[in-house]
Each structure stands twice: as C-alpha cells, then as structure tokens.
C-alpha cells in the first residue's frame, strides 16, 4: 500500500462504467452551478466572494480558487453529537460535505496509526477538490449501494449523482462540482486529533478544525447501548480514555500554536446554548449567519424520532429533543450510569476531563443532583504532563 505521491490509495481494478459525454457533463455541472446560485438568493456572501473586494477573481457559481474556499474539519469520536453538528454545517448555502471519509479505510474502528498519513492525504485531496485517478477507489466506495448513505449526506454531490452513478465516478466532473462550493468540510469520528497536525501546518489549506468533545462519562454510557460498539477502541474504558487524554494534549498544543484555526466545542454547550454556540462556530469560520441555520436548529431540537441509516445508526431525539426546557440531554447518563462505572471513567479520563472543564463527582449524591452541572470550568485548563 502507498504511492510515490504520498496518498497511498489502494490500487484496485473496477469494472468499466459508462462514459459521460461532454454535453452530459456540461448540463450536469450547469445544474450544480445554478443550484449554488439559487441557494444564495437573498443571502450574504462569504466576505471573500463579495464582488466589491473580489475584483476580477472567480465569483459565486464559478470554479473557485483555493483561497476562495473555506475548508474545515469536525474532528471528534463516536457518540459525541457530531452528526447533528455536521448536518448543521451542511445546511449552510453552498456547503460540500464529506461525511465520514475514513469509512473507506476502516468501517467500524479508528484509522490505525500506520494508515494515518494515507488518511490525511485523502482528506487534503477531498478538501482541495483534487479528484483524480487515485481517488477512484474512494468514489467507488461511497457510491456503492451499501454505502450510498455517505453520498446522501452530501446533498450537493447527491444532486450530481442523481444523473447516474457514472457522473460521480468521473473524477474531473466531481472535482469541478466540488470546486464550485465556497464551504468544503468533512466530519470524522475515525481520526485521532494528532494526525491533523500536518494539515494545520499547511498554509495553503488554511484549514479550520472544530474539535467536538463530550463528557467521557456520557460517551461511554451512550456507546454501551450501541450493538456495533464492541471493540477495545470503542468500549474499553482505559483504551477510550487513553485516546481522549491524548486528544486533550494535542488540543492544548493546537490552541496555542493555531489559535485562529483550531476551536474546541463542547457537546454540552451546543446542547444547552445551540444558537450562541452556532454563532461562535460561524464567527470562527468567518462565515455570515443565515436563516437556514436557525431553521435547522429549530427543526432538529424539538422533533421526536429516531433516524437510522444503513451502516451507522444515529439518534437525534435522545440527544437533542429535550434541551429547550431542561438539561436532560446533557445529564441523561447521570440517571442510569452506575457510580462505580462513573469513577472508573473519571480515573482513566482525568486529564481530558480536566482540560475540557468537566466536573469530577465524588459521591453518588452529587452525581444524581442535576442542579450541579457537569461543566465546571471553561476549556483549556492545565492538564497533567503525563497522560495515558
């Protein structure tokens, strides 16, 4: 595995697909362009696309230059509210959403350390819209029948694929469609935070990383109910906390060295103050607020129901339907998690909990007293020099 260009995609042989004619490609891409333009009717443009400052550079609906695109990654772990946050960003006009791109590398586990360079190479390629022959295995993976939910999350790409799968297997067509969108972002639960350092250091990407975290006790409680969460990296407390503590270590480093490109968002803050946190996220991204964001929050924090997709399951209502009138969403785990389990997680995850500002409960009474918040301090407190 590996190639001289550093991306290392697996070389596979695929059955030939129907070739798309130039006329068909033109019509499909025109539809993509027209859709982007319609999405921005009556909306403020990103500042770098404002005609008054853009001059003779490509404008909205054109193939944009790299500096005219906001690139971002939501980096988190399973059962931390990332599906909601990813869909929130995807509701933004002109967003191009790479949903769980490392599903291609590892379906039910984190990306192994020895494959992280391959993963970051793929991520850089996707965020730069540089689809070519090396991305063919990835495109085949996300457009296959059993994985089509990966495309479905990207409504703009799904619009292109609706013309026929062949349109989403032609690298040049996908690359052109991708480059028309001013917000290009990915969401992943499969990549450790440490692996993102080369991308943060790449000034040509100007990558914005949103590090979404959740109280490790709530994470473990939620994962315990997921039938697919059986491996050590998903269900074993010491292993999960080792990863969380390491993420906290790198979150501290990135906050210091990349303050304009790295942001920590706590799930609990998003749950309790969705509008405020959304405003902070879009200020960080330097994108103007639009009504679609408020509409999305309203719709997805008041409706009941469960959404299940082939390959992965996500529960919206259990996490987001109650926080308008109580703190139940953030405190759900406190009512049913045994205190012995709570102490085990607190012991192993103490560095992460300290850095992210989570309160340690010393007695069952404090645990069950929901008047005492799980949030004790802002993120960024001192953490132990030695982490698991």
N, C-alpha and C positions, 0 to 999 in steps of 0.2 A: 504494500500500500504506500502511496505517496507519489509525487511527481516533482519535476525539477522546478516548478513554479511555486511550490510550497503549499498548494491547496490539498493535494493528496486524495482526490476523489477516487473511489473505487472504479476501476475500469470494467465496465460491463458491456455486453452485447445485447442490444434491444431489437425487437422486430421492427422493420421499417414502418414508418407511419406515413399517412397521406401528406404529400407536399402541398403547402398553401401557396396559391398563386399570388403574384404581386397585386392584382386587383382585389383579391380577397383580403390580403393583409392591409391594403390601403383602407378599405371600408371598415375593417375591424378596428384599426388604430384611429380612424376618424371618429368612430363611436366612442372610443376611450377618451379622446380629446374633448369631444362635445360634452361628455358626461362630467369631466373635470370642470369645464367652464360652467355648466349648469349648477354644479354644487356650490359655486362661489357667487351665484347671483345674489346680490344684496348683502354680501359678506365682506368684511375687511380682509384684505390680502395680507399674507405674511410680509413683514416690513421689507424683506429683501426682494420682493416681487412687485413692490409699489412702483408704478410707472414713473413717478416723479424722481425716484432715485435709481431706477433700473436702467434708464437710458436706452441704449440700443441692444441690451442683452436680451436673451430669450425671455418671453413672458409666459403668463399662465396659459396652459394648453400646448405649449411648445415642449420640445425635448430640452430639459433644463440642464444647466451646467452644475457641476458638483457643489459649488459654493451656494447655489440657489436652493438647495435641498436640506431640510433639517433631518438629520439621522439620529435615531435614538434606539436604545435597548432597555426593555424592562427585564431586569435580572433578579430572579427570585427562586423559590423552591416550591415543591408541591404543597397544595392546600394553604396558600398564603393570600388568596384573593386576586391572583394575577389574571384570571380570565375576565373578571369584571373590569380591572384596570385596562387590560388590553383592548377590550371591546369599547371602553370609554374613549380611548385614544383613536380607535378605528372609526368612531362616529364623527371624527373631525373631517371637514371637507378636504378631499384630495389626499387622504391617507392611504398608504400602500403597506399592508400589514403582513409580515412574515410570522405566522403563528407556529410556534414550536419547531423551528427549522431543524433542530437536532433530533427530532423524531426520526429523521432519515438515518442518523448514526446509531442511535440507541433508543428503542421504543419505550422500555419500561425502567430505565435507570439513568443515572447521570452519565455524562460523557467521561469515559476513562481518561486518566491523566495523559496516557501516551497518545491519545487522539485529540487533545485539546488544540494543538496547532492546526490540525485539519478543520476542527470546528470553527476556530476564529478566522481561518482563511475563507471558509464558506460564508460566515457572517459578513465579513468585509466585502465579499463579492456581491452578496444579496443587497447590502445597503448601498453599494455603489452602482447597482443595476448592470453589472458586468457579466451578464449571462453569456456563456459560450459553450463550446463542445464539452468542457469539463463539468458543466452544471447539468448535463443531460441526465445522469443518474438521479440527481435531486428532483428535477422536473418530472421524470417518470414516477418517482416515489410519491410525490404529493398529488399527482393527477390520477394515480391508480384508483380503482374502485373502492378498495378497503380504506384508503387514506384520503378520500376526497374531502373529508371534513377539514383537512389542512388548507385546501384551496377555498372552501366555503367561508372560512373566517376572513379571508381577504376578498371582500365583495367586489373590489375593482378588478382583481385578477379573475375572479369567478365570472365577471361580465365578459371578459375576453374569452375564457374557456367555454362559455355558453355557445360560441360559434362552432365548437368542436374541439376535441382534445388536441388535435394536430396544431391548433393555434397556440396552445400552451406548451408544446414540445419544440416549437421553433424558437431557438434562443434569441435570434435578432428581434423577433416580434415581441417576446416577453421583455427584453431589455429596453426596447423603445417605449412600450406601455409603462413600464416601471419608472422610467426617467421623466415621464410627464407629471409625476405626482410630487408636490412640494414637501410632503411629510412621508418619510420612509423609515419604518421602525419594525423591530422584532420583539417578541416576548418569548422568554425561555425559562424553564424550571430545571433544565438539564445541564447547565454550565456553571461551574464554580466561579465566584467573583474574581479570583486571582487570574483566571485565564483572559480576562478582558483588558489587562494592563497594556499589551501591545497596541490594542485598538485605541485606547485612551491616549497613548503616546503618539499616535498617527495624526499629525496636524491636518492632513488632507481630508480626513474623515470628519474632524470636528465632532466626534461622537458625544452624545448626551446619554449618560447612563442613569436610569431610575432604579435604584436598589430597593425593591419592595420587601419589607420584613414583617413578620408576625411573631407574636409571643410564642416561643418554642413549646410551651405547655399546650397552647391552643392548637399548634401544628400537630403535635403528637396525638392529641385527642381526636382531631379530625381524621388523621391518617389511619387511626385504629379502626375506623368504620369503613375504610376503603378496601374491598376484597383484593385489589390488584397490588396493594402496598404490603408486600411480604419480604422483600429483600432487605439485607442489612442496611443499605444506604437509605432506605425509606422508613424502616420500622424499628431498628435497633437504636435505643436512646443514645448510647455512647458514640455510635458512628454518626448519627444525625447531629449531635451536639458538637462533635469534632469539626464537622463541616460548617456549622453555624458560627463557632468560635473563630475559625479561620476566615470566614466571610467578614466577621466583625473586625478582625485585624486589618484586612485589606480595605474595608470601608473607611476605617480611620486613616489609612495611608492615602487613599484616593481623595478623601475630603480635604486633606491637607495639600496635596500636590495638584489636584484637578478640581478646585472649588467651583469653577464655572461649568464643569462638565460632569459632575457627579452629585447625585441627590439621593438621600435616604428618605423613604416614605414608609411610615408605619401603617400597617393594615388597620389597626385600631383607630388611628387618626382619620383615615379615609372613611371608616365606618361611621364614626361619630360626627365628623365635620366634612361631608363629601364636597360641598361647594367651596369651602375655604381651601381644602387640600387640592382640589382640581384647579383653582385659581393659581395656587403656588406652583403646581406642576407646569402649567402653561406659561407662567412667567419664566420659569426655568428654561422652557423650550423656546422662549421668545416668540410665542405664537399668540395672536389675539383670541380672546374668548368669543365663542359663537353660541347661538341659542341651541344648537344640536346637543351640546354638552349638558345643558340643564335639562333638556327633554330626556336624554338618555338616563341621567341620574334619577329623574322623577319616575320614569317607567320601570327602572330596574331596582328601585329601593322600596317600592310599595306593592308590587305584584307578587302573588304567591305562585309557587310552581317550581318544578324541577326540570332542568334541561339536561338531556343525556345525548351524547354524540358517540358514534361508533369509534372505539379506540380509546377514548378518555371520557370520564364522567365528571360533571361539574354541577354543583348545587348552588343555584343563585339564592333561592328563598331562604334557606337555612342560614346563610351568611349575611344577607343584605336586606331582608324584608322587614326587620323589626327595629332598626336603629333610629328610625324617625322619632319614636316615642319612648325609647329606653336604651340601655346599654346592653341589651340581651345578646346582640350579635357578638360583641367583644367578650362577653362573660359567659357564653354558653358552656364552655368547658368546665367552668368553676363549679357548676351544679352537679356534675356527674363523674368527674375525674377523681380517683382515689387519692387521698393526701400522700400516701406513700409514693405513688407514681409522680405526683407533683414534686415531692422532694428529690426524687431521682433525677428528674429533668432539670430542676434548679441546680443540683450539684454538678451535673455534667455541662450544663449550658451557662454557667455563671459569667463567663467573660462576655458572651454575646448578650445576655440579659442586662449586664451592667452597661455595656456600651450603648445599646439601643434604648436604655432607660426603663426597663421593666422591673416591677417591684417583686421582691422575694417574699413569699408568705411563710411565716414561721409557725403558725398554728392553723388548725382546721377552721377555727372560728374566723380568723382574718380571711382565709380563703373563701369562705361562704358569705362573707359580708360584702355584698356588691356595692355598698356605699364607698368602699375602699377601692380605688381604681387600680387596675393592673399597671397603669402608667405612673411612674414615679418621678421621672425627670426627662428633659429633652435628650435627644440622641447626641452621642459624641462624648459621653463621659469617659474617664480614664478606664482602661482595661488592663488586665494582667499582662505583663511582658511575656509570660509563658502561657500558651494556650494549647488545648488538647490536640 
